[in-house]
Amino acid sequence: MAERAASAGAAWRVGVDIGGTFTDVVAIRAESNETRIAKVATRPGDRVNGLFDALAAVGLEWAEVGDLIHGTTMVTNAIIEGRLAKVALVTTRGFADTLAIGRQNRRDLYRLDVLPKLLPLVPRERCLEVDERLDADGRVLKPLSEADADDAVDKAEKSGAEAVAVSLIHAYANPAHEERLGERLRRRFPYVALSNRVNPEAREYERTATTVLSASVMPLAAGYLDDLARRVPAGARIHLFHSAGGMASAEALRDLPLGLAMSGPAAGVAAAARIARELDLDHVISFDMGGTTTDACLIADGRPEIATDRTLAGRPLRQPMVAVESIGAGGGSIACFDHGALRVGPESAGAEPGPACYGRGGTGPTVSDANLLLGYLDPARPLGDGMRLDPAPAERAIAALAGEAGLSVRDTALGIVAVANQTMVRALRRITVERGVDGRRCALLAFGGAGPMHAAAVARAFGIARVVVPVASSIFSALGCAAAGMSYSQQRTVRMAPAEWDPGRIGSARTELRARLSAPLVAAGHGPHEIRIEEVALVRYSGQSYAVEIHDPDFADQADFGRRFRERHERLYGFATDEPWELVALRMRAFAPQRENGALGIAAAPMPGGSQSAAGACVFDRSGPVATPRHERSRLAPGQTVRGPAVIADAFSTVVVPPGATLTADRRGHLFMDVGASP
């Protein structure tokens, strides 16, 4: 129970989203409903001091904090940049080449100048074998001998590996051999990843690759957590937001660090899903545009889509994760001409030096520079952390690009924004049209520092009629962190056709998953009566590649189970058949809900020195500047309608209402925009 204990003065709940350019922080005091928000510059090389900066920005000391939940790109960046630990792999005899063989897919079908596949993370000399074998149902065909296990441990130690991954054939069906190896390996290695804990599913290559990837980032994650433990005052409760949409304890993520792979984006999606439920929106696309990337996710019936088959830096990553489509198009994305065509991103100016308009030495023309020159951003207002934008270096950066094509600075800025918008439209198509969903009937929920600035243009280009800009949109992912409850998720292969239906086997898998996922909640002090369980059955027609999710399934009634699958398939894809189907996997989520005191939201932050409406001019197309009123968001009255062109601003973000669009505020501070048609 010590984990949950807090001093009487520790009344603040703090959410921190460490982004590529800015770190957002929101602090909420439940008793008085007092809220503080801030943005500070991200410290890429000193994450712990970044947390101290975030607390200082909202005027808090550690003793005043009850819980601090933060998202981080630490694991994602390490994988993308290849900063990984040296790993040894232990597998079943005859399968040491699993990583090298991989799949037949080529990285690039038409380029012969690049390797068709990435090199395996573990070279052949560190791929070790043990003479054991299970069948697909977990029955032991050849036992693991004590001598063979000890020999593998000795060889792993002599290989010089920092961490060890163990992935035995069919260990998802019976983990006994892996657990015995793991017990021996932990006597000599501090970092050991077992496939039955990381990814207890079929598909040997993906399971092995994911387990190796987990082992390769374990030293990094453990080092950060140890640094936190040393420098944060004793008694402070620190949690991390994980990729499946909840918070987890540092101790739980020490052994499963891939849970942090989409930490920050998942927090924004979790907040968007809650807003969708509050506003009773059936289909929503979350649209989070920050300084480095834009992240989009489909939310149906208040639930974000969860995916388990993803890739990161070309490596398979099989974990339950919020299905975020992330693209390199953010405010700091750099524009250039590539073989005569204008390209925006994925290269980014990042936090240092940042876009040229930050005045920190950046020289590349970015999306933020274009937005400033087109009049959407106001240089008289601080952007965040006291930063003011400077049009002069922005104009020099874009003028240099314009000179290459013989265009005006204004037309080049319009081109940069248009190309960035089309890149985002393609991302929306990937999460809707390519999955059989008509994205035009979705609402676009825009947040992040730059999302509301581009949302109307992106919605128009895609065919979406309505944009929702939630309150606190600029620090929305941090708000998602602050509102998170503790949860743990895992998916397990079952593979069962109706003719082989075995409620006992399903019950055993459910019981084991429940015990495994509940254990860290119990360790954090939550009683059994507080723990909630959500289950999802993944079902497909025999021969299909992708499965349909059935929430809260009744495994006792096979006929009803099949009926629900066909109804769900028809709703998603427009058809259903009487062809044979099969239960592929079971996904379970154990969580302790955070008490929801009313709607998710905080008051819009007032602009320093702002006024109800100010004059300005913006450029929306090649016809030139248009007189554009500027409104302070916090002073919009409930029900007030603003007709475009207009700009709505708060302390940290900007909403662009183009000509032909109308915007209305509600009593909670959410903004609803009918984007209309381009005039």
C-alpha positions in Angstrom: 0.0 0.0 0.0 3.0 2.3 0.3 2.8 3.0 -3.5 -0.5 4.6 -3.1 0.2 6.6 0.1 0.6 10.3 -0.3 1.1 13.2 2.1 -1.7 15.5 2.8 0.1 18.3 0.9 0.6 16.2 -2.2 -2.6 17.2 -3.8 -1.6 17.9 -7.4 -1.8 15.4 -10.2 0.6 16.3 -13.0 0.8 15.1 -16.6 3.9 15.8 -18.7 4.3 15.1 -22.4 7.9 15.3 -23.5 7.7 16.1 -27.2 10.4 16.6 -29.9 10.3 20.4 -29.6 8.3 21.3 -26.5 7.5 19.6 -23.2 3.9 20.2 -22.2 2.7 20.1 -18.6 -0.7 20.3 -16.9 -1.2 20.2 -13.2 -4.7 19.6 -11.7 -5.7 20.0 -8.0 -8.8 17.8 -7.7 -10.1 19.4 -4.4 -10.3 22.9 -5.8 -10.4 22.1 -9.6 -7.4 24.5 -9.9 -5.4 23.9 -13.1 -2.0 25.1 -14.2 -0.5 24.6 -17.7 2.8 25.5 -19.3 5.2 24.7 -22.1 9.0 24.5 -21.8 11.7 23.7 -24.3 12.5 20.0 -24.4 15.9 18.8 -23.1 16.7 15.9 -25.5 19.9 15.0 -23.5 18.6 15.3 -20.0 15.2 13.8 -19.5 15.1 14.0 -15.7 16.0 17.7 -15.6 13.2 18.1 -18.2 10.7 16.9 -15.6 12.2 19.3 -13.0 11.8 22.1 -15.6 8.1 21.1 -16.2 7.3 21.2 -12.5 9.0 24.6 -12.0 7.1 26.0 -15.0 3.8 25.4 -13.1 5.2 26.6 -9.8 5.2 23.2 -8.0 7.6 21.4 -5.7 7.9 17.6 -5.6 6.3 17.6 -2.1 3.1 19.0 -3.6 2.7 16.3 -6.3 0.6 13.3 -5.6 1.2 11.6 -9.0 3.3 12.5 -12.0 2.5 10.7 -15.2 4.7 11.4 -18.3 5.1 10.2 -21.8 8.5 9.9 -23.4 10.0 9.3 -26.8 13.1 7.7 -25.2 12.6 4.2 -26.5 11.3 5.2 -29.9 14.3 7.5 -30.5 16.7 4.8 -29.5 15.3 2.3 -31.9 15.1 4.8 -34.8 18.6 5.9 -34.2 20.0 2.4 -33.6 21.3 3.2 -30.1 20.7 -0.4 -28.9 22.4 -2.7 -26.4 24.4 -5.8 -27.5 22.0 -8.8 -27.3 22.5 -12.6 -27.3 19.6 -14.7 -28.5 18.8 -18.2 -27.2 16.4 -20.3 -29.3 15.4 -23.8 -30.1 18.0 -26.0 -32.0 17.6 -25.4 -35.7 16.1 -21.9 -35.4 19.1 -19.8 -34.9 18.7 -18.2 -38.4 15.1 -17.1 -37.7 16.1 -13.4 -37.6 18.3 -13.6 -40.7 15.6 -15.4 -42.8 12.8 -13.1 -41.7 10.1 -12.6 -44.2 10.2 -12.3 -48.0 9.2 -8.7 -48.0 11.6 -6.2 -49.6 12.1 -2.8 -47.9 11.9 -1.2 -51.4 10.6 -3.1 -54.3 12.3 -1.1 -57.0 15.6 0.0 -55.5 18.4 -2.4 -56.0 21.0 -0.1 -54.3 19.6 -0.8 -50.8 19.6 -4.1 -48.9 16.3 -5.9 -49.4 16.1 -6.5 -45.6 17.6 -4.8 -42.5 20.5 -6.7 -41.0 19.4 -8.8 -38.0 19.9 -7.1 -34.6 21.8 -10.2 -33.4 24.7 -11.6 -35.5 24.9 -15.3 -36.0 27.7 -15.8 -33.5 25.4 -14.5 -30.7 22.5 -16.7 -31.8 22.6 -19.7 -29.4 20.6 -22.9 -29.5 19.2 -25.3 -26.9 18.1 -28.9 -27.7 14.4 -28.8 -26.8 11.1 -28.8 -28.6 7.4 -28.2 -28.1 4.5 -28.7 -30.5 2.0 -26.0 -31.4 -0.3 -27.0 -28.5 2.5 -26.7 -26.0 3.1 -30.5 -25.5 6.8 -31.3 -24.7 8.3 -33.3 -27.6 11.9 -33.0 -26.2 12.6 -31.8 -22.7 15.2 -29.1 -21.9 18.1 -30.7 -20.1 19.9 -29.0 -17.2 23.2 -29.4 -19.0 21.9 -27.8 -22.2 20.5 -24.9 -20.3 23.7 -24.3 -18.4 25.7 -24.5 -21.6 23.6 -21.8 -23.2 24.1 -19.5 -20.2 27.8 -19.9 -20.3 28.0 -19.2 -24.0 25.8 -16.1 -23.6 28.1 -14.8 -20.9 31.2 -15.4 -23.1 29.6 -13.6 -26.0 29.9 -10.2 -24.3 26.2 -9.5 -24.5 24.7 -6.8 -22.2 21.2 -8.4 -22.4 19.7 -11.8 -23.4 16.6 -12.6 -25.4 15.0 -16.0 -25.1 12.5 -17.1 -27.8 11.8 -20.9 -28.0 9.5 -22.4 -30.5 5.9 -22.4 -29.4 6.8 -21.0 -26.0 3.5 -18.9 -26.2 1.6 -22.2 -25.7 3.8 -23.5 -22.9 6.4 -21.2 -21.2 8.0 -23.8 -18.9 11.3 -24.1 -20.9 11.7 -20.4 -21.3 11.0 -19.7 -17.6 13.7 -22.3 -16.6 16.2 -20.6 -18.9 15.2 -17.2 -17.7 15.8 -18.2 -14.1 19.3 -19.3 -14.8 20.2 -16.3 -17.0 19.1 -13.8 -14.4 21.7 -15.1 -12.0 24.4 -13.7 -14.4 22.5 -11.0 -16.5 20.6 -8.0 -15.2 18.5 -7.8 -18.4 16.7 -10.9 -19.7 13.6 -10.8 -22.1 11.4 -13.9 -22.5 9.1 -14.2 -25.5 6.3 -15.7 -23.5 6.2 -12.4 -21.5 6.9 -10.0 -24.2 4.7 -11.4 -27.0 3.0 -14.7 -26.3 1.7 -15.2 -29.8 2.4 -17.4 -32.9 4.6 -16.2 -35.8 8.1 -17.1 -34.7 9.9 -14.4 -36.6 7.8 -11.5 -35.3 7.8 -12.9 -31.7 11.6 -13.4 -31.8 12.3 -10.0 -33.4 10.1 -8.3 -30.8 11.7 -10.1 -27.9 15.2 -9.1 -29.2 14.1 -5.5 -29.6 12.8 -5.5 -26.0 16.1 -6.8 -24.7 18.1 -4.3 -26.7 16.3 -1.3 -25.0 16.2 -2.8 -21.5 19.5 -1.2 -20.3 18.4 2.2 -21.6 15.0 2.1 -19.9 16.5 0.7 -16.7 19.2 3.4 -16.7 16.6 6.2 -17.0 14.4 4.7 -14.3 17.4 4.3 -12.0 18.3 7.9 -12.7 14.8 8.9 -11.7 15.0 7.0 -8.5 18.2 8.6 -7.5 17.3 12.2 -8.3 13.5 12.4 -7.5 12.7 12.9 -3.8 11.8 9.7 -1.9 8.1 9.1 -1.9 7.4 10.8 -5.2 5.0 8.6 -7.3 6.2 8.5 -10.9 4.3 6.7 -13.6 4.9 6.4 -17.4 2.2 6.5 -20.1 2.4 3.3 -22.2 1.6 2.6 -25.8 -1.7 0.8 -25.1 -3.3 3.9 -23.6 -2.8 4.0 -19.9 -0.2 4.5 -17.2 2.1 1.9 -15.7 4.6 1.8 -12.9 8.2 2.2 -13.6 8.9 -1.2 -12.1 6.6 -2.9 -14.6 8.1 -1.2 -17.6 11.6 -2.0 -16.6 11.1 -5.5 -17.9 8.7 -4.6 -20.7 10.2 -1.4 -22.1 8.6 -1.7 -25.5 5.5 -0.5 -23.8 7.0 3.0 -24.1 7.4 2.8 -27.9 4.4 5.1 -28.7 4.1 6.6 -25.2 3.4 10.3 -26.1 1.0 9.9 -29.0 -1.0 7.3 -27.1 -1.7 9.9 -24.4 -3.3 12.3 -26.9 -5.4 9.5 -28.3 -6.6 8.4 -24.9 -7.7 12.0 -24.2 -9.4 12.2 -27.6 -11.3 8.9 -27.0 -12.6 10.3 -23.7 -13.7 13.6 -25.4 -15.4 11.5 -28.1 -17.4 9.6 -25.5 -18.3 12.9 -23.7 -19.5 14.5 -26.9 -21.2 11.2 -28.1 -19.3 11.1 -31.4 -19.4 7.7 -33.0 -16.5 8.1 -35.4 -13.5 10.4 -34.7 -10.1 10.8 -36.2 -7.6 12.2 -33.6 -5.3 14.7 -35.4 -2.2 15.6 -33.3 0.3 17.9 -35.0 3.3 18.9 -33.0 6.7 20.2 -33.8 8.2 17.0 -35.3 5.3 14.7 -36.3 1.6 14.4 -37.0 -0.1 11.5 -35.3 -3.6 10.3 -36.4 -5.7 7.5 -35.0 -9.2 6.2 -35.7 -11.6 6.2 -32.7 -14.9 4.2 -33.2 -17.7 4.2 -30.5 -15.3 6.0 -28.1 -12.6 3.3 -28.4 -9.3 3.9 -30.1 -8.2 1.2 -32.5 -5.6 -1.1 -31.0 -3.0 -2.8 -33.3 -0.5 -5.5 -32.4 1.4 -5.8 -35.7 3.4 -2.7 -36.2 6.9 -1.8 -37.3 9.3 0.7 -35.9 12.4 1.7 -37.9 11.6 -1.3 -40.1 11.7 -3.8 -37.2 8.6 -5.9 -36.3 7.0 -4.7 -33.0 4.2 -6.9 -31.8 2.6 -5.3 -28.7 -0.9 -4.1 -28.0 -0.6 -0.4 -29.0 -2.9 2.4 -29.9 -3.0 2.3 -33.7 -1.4 5.6 -34.4 -0.3 6.6 -37.9 2.7 8.8 -37.4 4.3 10.8 -40.2 7.2 13.2 -40.3 5.1 16.4 -40.9 5.1 18.8 -38.0 5.8 22.5 -37.4 9.5 21.9 -37.6 9.5 19.8 -40.7 12.0 21.2 -43.3 10.9 21.9 -46.9 13.2 21.3 -49.9 13.1 20.6 -53.6 13.8 17.0 -54.4 14.3 16.3 -58.2 12.2 19.4 -58.9 9.3 18.6 -56.6 8.6 20.3 -53.3 9.0 17.9 -50.3 8.2 18.6 -46.7 9.8 16.4 -44.0 10.5 14.0 -42.6 13.7 15.9 -41.7 12.9 18.2 -38.8 14.6 21.2 -37.2 13.7 19.7 -33.8 14.0 21.5 -30.6 17.6 22.7 -31.3 18.0 24.9 -33.2 14.3 24.7 -34.2 12.6 26.5 -37.1 14.2 29.7 -38.4 11.5 31.8 -36.9 12.6 30.7 -33.4 15.7 32.9 -33.8 18.0 30.2 -32.5 20.1 29.7 -35.5 17.9 27.5 -37.6 18.2 28.2 -41.4 16.0 25.5 -43.0 12.5 26.6 -44.2 9.9 24.9 -42.1 6.1 24.6 -41.9 6.1 27.0 -38.9 8.1 29.6 -40.9 5.4 29.3 -43.6 2.6 29.7 -41.2 4.2 32.8 -39.7 4.7 34.5 -43.1 1.1 33.6 -44.2 -0.2 35.5 -41.1 -1.6 32.5 -39.1 0.8 32.9 -36.3 1.1 36.3 -34.5 4.7 37.3 -33.8 3.5 39.7 -31.1 2.4 36.7 -29.0 4.7 34.3 -27.2 4.6 30.8 -28.6 5.5 28.9 -25.4 8.2 29.1 -22.7 8.3 32.9 -23.4 9.5 32.4 -27.0 8.6 35.0 -29.5 8.6 34.4 -33.2 10.8 36.5 -35.6 9.5 36.9 -39.2 12.9 38.1 -40.5 14.9 34.8 -40.4 11.7 32.9 -41.5 11.5 35.1 -44.6 15.2 34.6 -45.4 14.8 30.8 -45.1 11.8 30.6 -47.4 13.3 33.2 -49.8 16.3 30.9 -50.3 14.0 28.0 -51.2 11.8 30.3 -53.4 14.9 31.3 -55.3 15.5 27.7 -56.4 12.2 27.5 -58.1 11.8 31.1 -59.3 8.7 31.6 -57.1 7.7 34.4 -54.7 8.1 34.0 -51.0 4.4 34.0 -50.5 3.7 31.3 -53.1 6.5 29.2 -51.7 5.0 29.5 -48.2 1.6 28.5 -49.6 3.2 25.5 -51.3 4.9 24.3 -48.1 1.6 24.4 -46.2 -0.3 22.7 -49.1 2.3 19.9 -49.4 2.3 19.3 -45.6 -1.5 19.2 -45.7 -1.6 16.6 -48.5 0.9 14.4 -46.6 -1.5 14.5 -43.6 -4.5 13.6 -45.9 -2.7 10.5 -47.1 -2.2 9.5 -43.4 -5.9 9.9 -42.8 -6.6 7.7 -45.8 -4.3 5.0 -44.5 -6.3 4.7 -41.2 -9.7 4.9 -42.8 -10.1 4.0 -46.5 -7.4 1.4 -46.5 -9.2 -0.3 -43.5 -12.6 -0.2 -45.1 -13.9 2.8 -43.2 -15.5 5.9 -44.8 -13.5 8.7 -43.2 -15.8 11.4 -44.5 -18.4 10.5 -41.8 -15.8 11.1 -39.1 -15.2 14.2 -37.1 -11.6 15.5 -37.1 -10.5 16.1 -33.5 -7.5 18.4 -33.8 -5.0 19.2 -31.1 -1.3 19.7 -30.5 0.5 23.0 -31.0 -0.1 23.1 -34.8 -3.1 20.7 -35.3 -5.9 23.3 -35.1 -4.0 25.5 -37.5 -4.1 22.9 -40.3 -7.3 21.0 -39.4 -9.8 22.9 -41.6 -7.6 22.6 -44.7 -6.9 18.9 -44.1 -10.6 18.2 -43.4 -11.7 20.0 -46.6 -9.1 18.1 -48.7 -10.2 14.8 -47.3 -14.0 15.5 -47.4 -14.6 15.7 -43.6 -17.3 18.3 -42.7 -16.7 18.9 -39.0 -13.6 19.7 -36.9 -13.6 19.7 -33.1 -10.8 21.5 -31.3 -11.0 20.4 -27.6 -10.3 22.7 -24.7 -6.6 22.8 -23.8 -5.8 21.5 -27.3 -2.2 22.7 -27.2 -1.3 20.5 -24.2 -3.8 17.8 -24.9 -1.4 14.8 -24.6 -0.2 16.1 -21.2 -3.9 16.3 -20.2 -4.3 12.7 -21.4 -1.4 11.7 -19.1 -2.9 13.5 -16.1 -6.3 11.8 -16.6 -4.9 8.3 -17.1 -5.6 5.3 -15.0 -3.2 2.5 -14.4 -3.6 -0.3 -16.9 -1.7 -3.3 -18.4 -2.5 -5.2 -21.6 -1.4 -8.3 -23.4 -2.6 -10.4 -26.3 -2.3 -14.2 -26.5 -2.7 -16.6 -29.5 -5.6 -19.1 -29.1 -6.4 -20.3 -32.7 -9.7 -22.2 -32.3 -12.3 -23.0 -34.9 -16.0 -23.7 -33.9 -15.5 -27.4 -34.4 -12.7 -27.4 -31.9 -14.4 -25.1 -29.4 -13.0 -25.7 -25.9 -14.3 -23.4 -23.2 -11.9 -25.0 -20.7 -8.8 -24.1 -22.7 -10.1 -20.6 -23.3 -10.9 -20.3 -19.5 -7.3 -21.4 -18.6 -5.8 -18.7 -21.0 -8.1 -16.0 -19.5 -7.2 -17.0 -15.9 -3.5 -16.9 -16.6 -3.7 -13.6 -18.4 -5.8 -12.1 -15.6 -3.3 -13.2 -12.9 -0.3 -11.8 -14.9 -1.9 -8.4 -15.7 -3.4 -7.9 -12.3 -0.1 -8.6 -10.4 1.4 -5.1 -11.0 -1.9 -3.5 -10.0 -1.9 -5.4 -6.8 1.8 -4.5 -6.2 0.8 -0.8 -6.6 -1.7 -1.2 -3.8 -5.0 -1.7 -5.6 -7.4 -4.2 -4.0 -9.1 -7.0 -6.1 -12.4 -5.1 -5.9 -10.8 -2.1 -7.7 -9.3 -4.0 -10.6 -11.4 -4.1 -13.8 -10.9 -6.4 -16.7 -11.7 -5.7 -20.4 -11.5 -8.5 -22.9 -11.4 -8.5 -26.7 -11.6 -11.6 -28.9 -9.9 -11.3 -32.3 -11.9 -13.3 -34.9 -11.5 -13.8 -38.6 -12.8 -15.8 -41.5 -10.5 -18.8 -42.1 -7.8 -17.6 -44.5 -8.1 -13.9 -43.8 -5.1 -11.9 -42.7 -6.7 -9.5 -40.4 -9.0 -10.1 -37.5 -12.2 -8.3 -36.2 -12.4 -7.2 -32.6 -15.3 -8.5 -30.5 -15.4 -6.6 -27.2 -16.6 -8.3 -24.0 -17.2 -11.6 -25.7 -19.3 -14.4 -24.3 -17.2 -17.5 -24.8 -19.8 -19.8 -23.3 -22.3 -19.2 -26.2 -20.5 -20.2 -29.4 -23.5 -19.5 -31.6 -23.9 -16.0 -30.2 -20.2 -15.5 -30.5 -20.3 -16.3 -34.3 -23.4 -14.0 -34.8 -21.6 -11.1 -33.1 -18.6 -11.6 -35.3 -20.6 -11.5 -38.5 -22.5 -8.4 -37.4 -19.3 -6.6 -36.6 -17.7 -7.7 -39.9 -20.7 -6.4 -41.8 -20.7 -3.1 -39.9 -17.0 -2.5 -40.6 -16.7 -3.8 -44.2 -20.3 -3.8 -45.5 -20.7 -7.6 -45.9 -20.7 -10.9 -44.0 -20.8 -14.5 -45.1 -21.5 -17.9 -43.6 -18.0 -19.1 -44.3 -16.0 -20.8 -41.5 -14.5 -18.5 -38.9 -11.9 -18.9 -36.2 -11.0 -17.3 -32.9 -7.4 -16.1 -33.4 -6.4 -14.5 -30.2 -7.5 -13.1 -26.9 -6.5 -9.6 -25.7 -7.0 -8.6 -22.1 -6.6 -5.3 -20.3 -6.5 -5.0 -16.5 -6.9 -1.5 -15.1 -7.7 0.5 -12.1 -9.9 3.4 -13.2 -9.0 6.9 -12.4 -12.1 8.6 -10.9 -13.6 11.0 -13.5 -14.8 14.1 -11.8 -17.0 15.5 -14.5 -15.9 16.2 -18.1 -12.3 16.1 -19.2 -11.3 19.7 -19.7 -9.8 22.9 -18.3 -10.4 26.5 -18.9 -8.8 27.9 -22.0 -5.7 29.8 -21.0 -6.0 33.6 -21.5 -3.6 35.3 -23.8 -1.2 37.7 -22.1 -2.3 41.2 -23.1 -5.0 39.8 -25.4 -8.1 41.6 -26.6 -11.5 40.4 -27.7 -10.8 40.9 -31.4 -7.8 42.4 -33.2 -7.2 43.1 -36.9 -4.8 41.2 -39.0 -4.3 39.8 -42.5 -3.8 36.2 -43.6 -3.1 34.5 -46.9 -5.2 31.5 -47.8 -4.6 31.2 -51.5 -2.8 33.0 -54.4 -5.4 35.8 -54.5 -3.4 37.5 -51.7 -3.9 38.8 -48.1 -7.4 38.9 -46.6 -8.4 41.0 -43.6 -8.7 38.4 -40.8 -10.0 39.2 -37.3 -8.1 37.6 -34.4 -10.1 36.4 -31.3 -8.9 35.3 -27.9 -10.2 31.8 -27.3 -10.8 32.3 -23.6 -13.2 35.2 -24.3 -15.4 33.4 -26.7 -18.9 33.2 -25.2 -20.7 29.8 -25.2 -22.8 29.6 -28.4 -20.9 32.5 -30.0 -20.3 31.9 -33.7 -17.3 33.1 -35.6 -17.3 33.2 -39.4 -14.2 32.8 -41.4 -11.8 34.1 -42.2 -10.7 34.3 -38.5 -7.9 33.2 -36.2 -8.7 32.0 -32.7 -5.7 31.9 -30.3 -4.9 30.9 -26.8 -1.6 31.0 -24.8 0.0 28.2 -26.8 -1.9 27.4 -30.0 -3.8 28.8 -32.9 -7.0 27.8 -34.6 -7.4 28.9 -38.3 -10.9 29.4 -39.6 -10.6 29.8 -43.3 -13.1 31.7 -45.6 -16.3 29.8 -45.9 -16.0 28.0 -42.5 -17.9 28.8 -39.3 -16.8 28.1 -35.7 -18.9 27.8 -32.5 -17.8 27.5 -28.9 -19.6 25.5 -26.2 -19.9 26.0 -22.5 -16.9 23.7 -21.8 -14.5 25.5 -24.1 -14.6 23.1 -27.0 -14.7 24.6 -30.5 -16.8 23.1 -33.3 -16.0 24.1 -36.9 -18.1 23.5 -39.9 -15.4 23.7 -42.5 -17.8 24.4 -45.4 -16.4 24.5 -49.0 -13.5 26.5 -50.3 -14.9 29.8 -51.6 
